Amino acid sequence: MKNLVVIILVLALVAAGALGFMFSKANTQNKDLKAELTTSKATIAELQKQATEVEAEAQAKIDAAAKDVEAAKAQVAKLEAQVAEAQKAVAAAEDTQMGQELLETKAALSKATDELKKAKKELADAENAKAKAEEQAAKLEVTITGLSSKLDAVSKDYEKAKALTENYKLLLLSNKIPLDAKKFSGNVLTAIEQENFVTIDLGSSDMLPVGTAFTVTRGTSIIAEIEVVKLLEDGKISLAEVKKVYDCSNPVKANDVVSTSVGL
């Protein structure tokens, strides 16, 4: 008989040690997952910022080059009109044999022609600048595409890590392992007196573990003691078993307050 007691005690100690190890490992893994989520969020924010800056820079260069081209075209058109007017004046001067006016008009024509050549060169330079800006924009577009791909990849990793953390959190809570030492307070949603169960407005989203004991109160009266037995899937509701009712004529009702900090 003594040997049996010793064996039971040894098995109990081994089980307690295993549970302690699992709890420590679970908490460590949960912290690692939270750190990974934080890093993923920061990476996503940085990539979004880089993509926005690159796109704005490319568009600014294209807009500036386009304005230069339009200005050069307007100047060329203006000078071409001046040359045409000067050519008409030369022709008129030759017809009337106005010597001095003819010389002045030819000089004006020569000047206008030179300015036209200069303007056409500036137009060509502006068009080249626009072409270079568009080429740079194309390269920047490739960069943006690369950043977008990285952003998508990081976003996917973040969502995977987030889902893994949520699943792991639910696993810990469902196995009565609290994630944080905290007090809980809520309300009864429904009370099934015949079945001795109630639902409360607390769940896995509140980090509520299975096995949490609550005191049910109504005003200044303590009504009952309940214990969470199941976390429902929506994360905001859980099922609790009524462990003790202090007055059978005054059972638990909807809207009663539940709290872990109330004592007798």
ZAMARGU-4260 file (C-alpha; in steps of 0.2 Angstrom, whole numbers, plus 5000, padded with zeros to 4 digits):
<rodrens>
0) 5000/5000/5000 | 5014/5012/5005 | 5023/5008/4988 | 5007/5013/4979 | 5006/5029/4988
5) 5024/5033/4984 | 5021/5029/4965 | 5006/5040/4965 | 5016/5055/4973 | 5030/5052/4960
10) 5018/5053/4946 | 5010/5068/4953 | 5026/5077/4954 | 5031/5072/4936 | 5014/5078/4930
15) 5016/5095/4939 | 5034/5097/4932 | 5028/5093/4914 | 5014/5106/4916 | 5026/5119/4923
20) 5038/5116/4908 | 5023/5117/4895 | 5017/5133/4903 | 5035/5141/4903 | 5037/5136/4885
25) 5020/5142/4880 | 5023/5159/4887 | 5040/5161/4879 | 5033/5156/4862 | 5019/5168/4864
30) 5031/5183/4868 | 5042/5178/4852 | 5026/5179/4842 | 5021/5196/4849 | 5039/5202/4845
35) 5037/5195/4827 | 5021/5204/4825 | 5028/5221/4831 | 5043/5219/4819 | 5031/5215/4804
40) 5021/5230/4807 | 5036/5242/4807 | 5043/5234/4791 | 5026/5236/4782 | 5025/5255/4788
45) 5043/5258/4781 | 5040/5250/4765 | 5024/5260/4762 | 5033/5276/4766 | 5047/5271/4753
50) 5035/5267/4740 | 5025/5284/4742 | 5042/5294/4742 | 5048/5285/4726 | 5032/5288/4717
55) 5031/5306/4721 | 5049/5309/4716 | 5046/5301/4699 | 5029/5311/4696 | 5038/5328/4701
60) 5052/5325/4688 | 5040/5321/4674 | 5029/5336/4678 | 5044/5348/4678 | 5050/5341/4661
65) 5033/5342/4653 | 5032/5361/4658 | 5049/5365/4651 | 5044/5356/4634 | 5027/5366/4634
70) 5036/5383/4637 | 5049/5379/4624 | 5036/5375/4611 | 5027/5391/4615 | 5043/5401/4612
75) 5047/5392/4596 | 5029/5396/4589 | 5031/5414/4594 | 5048/5416/4586 | 5042/5407/4570
80) 5028/5420/4569 | 5041/5434/4571 | 5052/5427/4557 | 5036/5426/4546 | 5032/5444/4549
85) 5050/5449/4546 | 5050/5439/4529 | 5035/5449/4524 | 5043/5465/4529 | 5058/5461/4519
90) 5048/5457/4504 | 5038/5473/4506 | 5054/5483/4507 | 5062/5475/4492 | 5046/5480/4482
95) 5046/5498/4487 | 5066/5499/4486 | 5067/5506/4503 | 5086/5504/4506 | 5088/5508/4524
100) 5072/5500/4530 | 5077/5485/4520 | 5094/5484/4529 | 5085/5485/4546 | 5072/5473/4541
105) 5085/5460/4535 | 5095/5463/4552 | 5079/5459/4561 | 5075/5444/4551 | 5093/5438/4554
110) 5091/5441/4573 | 5074/5432/4573 | 5081/5417/4564 | 5095/5416/4576 | 5083/5416/4591
115) 5072/5403/4582 | 5087/5392/4581 | 5091/5394/4599 | 5073/5391/4604 | 5072/5375/4594
120) 5088/5369/4602 | 5081/5373/4619 | 5065/5363/4614 | 5076/5349/4609 | 5085/5350/4626
125) 5068/5350/4635 | 5062/5335/4625 | 5078/5326/4629 | 5076/5331/4648 | 5058/5324/4647
130) 5063/5308/4639 | 5077/5306/4653 | 5064/5310/4666 | 5052/5297/4659 | 5066/5284/4658
135) 5070/5287/4677 | 5051/5286/4680 | 5051/5269/4672 | 5066/5263/4683 | 5057/5270/4698
140) 5042/5261/4693 | 5052/5245/4694 | 5058/5250/4711 | 5040/5253/4716 | 5035/5236/4710
145) 5049/5228/4720 | 5044/5237/4735 | 5026/5232/4732 | 5031/5214/4731 | 5041/5216/4747
150) 5026/5224/4755 | 5014/5210/4750 | 5027/5197/4756 | 5029/5206/4773 | 5010/5208/4774
155) 5007/5189/4771 | 5020/5185/4784 | 5012/5197/4796 | 4994/5189/4794 | 5002/5172/4796
160) 5010/5177/4812 | 4994/5186/4818 | 4984/5170/4814 | 4996/5159/4823 | 4997/5170/4838
165) 4978/5171/4839 | 4977/5152/4838 | 4990/5149/4851 | 4982/5162/4862 | 4966/5152/4861
170) 4975/5136/4864 | 4983/5142/4880 | 4967/5150/4886 | 4957/5134/4882 | 4969/5124/4892
175) 4967/5135/4908 | 4984/5144/4905 | 4982/5163/4908 | 4992/5175/4897 | 4992/5189/4909
180) 4988/5191/4928 | 4973/5202/4927 | 4956/5204/4935 | 4940/5202/4925 | 4923/5210/4926
185) 4908/5208/4914 | 4890/5204/4914 | 4879/5189/4912 | 4871/5188/4895 | 4859/5173/4897
190) 4855/5161/4912 | 4849/5143/4909 | 4843/5139/4927 | 4838/5121/4923 | 4854/5117/4915
195) 4865/5126/4928 | 4874/5136/4915 | 4876/5154/4910 | 4884/5164/4896 | 4895/5180/4900
200) 4901/5194/4889 | 4920/5190/4891 | 4930/5178/4880 | 4947/5174/4872 | 4948/5192/4866
205) 4949/5198/4884 | 4963/5185/4887 | 4950/5175/4898 | 4956/5157/4902 | 4945/5142/4905
210) 4944/5138/4923 | 4942/5157/4929 | 4931/5158/4944 | 4918/5173/4945 | 4907/5180/4959
215) 4890/5185/4952 | 4882/5200/4961 | 4867/5211/4959 | 4868/5228/4967 | 4876/5224/4984
220) 4870/5206/4985 | 4881/5191/4981 | 4871/5179/4970 | 4882/5165/4965 | 4899/5158/4961
225) 4902/5152/4943 | 4917/5145/4933 | 4921/5147/4914 | 4921/5130/4906 | 4922/5135/4887
230) 4927/5149/4876 | 4915/5152/4862 | 4922/5155/4844 | 4918/5173/4842 | 4931/5178/4856
235) 4918/5189/4865 | 4907/5176/4874 | 4911/5161/4886 | 4900/5148/4894 | 4901/5146/4913
240) 4895/5133/4925 | 4885/5139/4941 | 4895/5131/4955 | 4886/5139/4970 | 4870/5149/4972
245) 4868/5157/4989 | 4849/5159/4988 | 4839/5146/4978 | 4825/5158/4977 | 4836/5171/4969
250) 4845/5163/4954 | 4857/5171/4942 | 4849/5182/4929 | 4854/5191/4913 | 4863/5208/4917
255) 4870/5202/4934 | 4888/5208/4936 | 4902/5195/4936 | 4919/5199/4943 | 4935/5190/4949
260) 4938/5204/4962 | 4923/5202/4973 | 4924/5191/4988 | 4913/5186/5003
</rodrens>
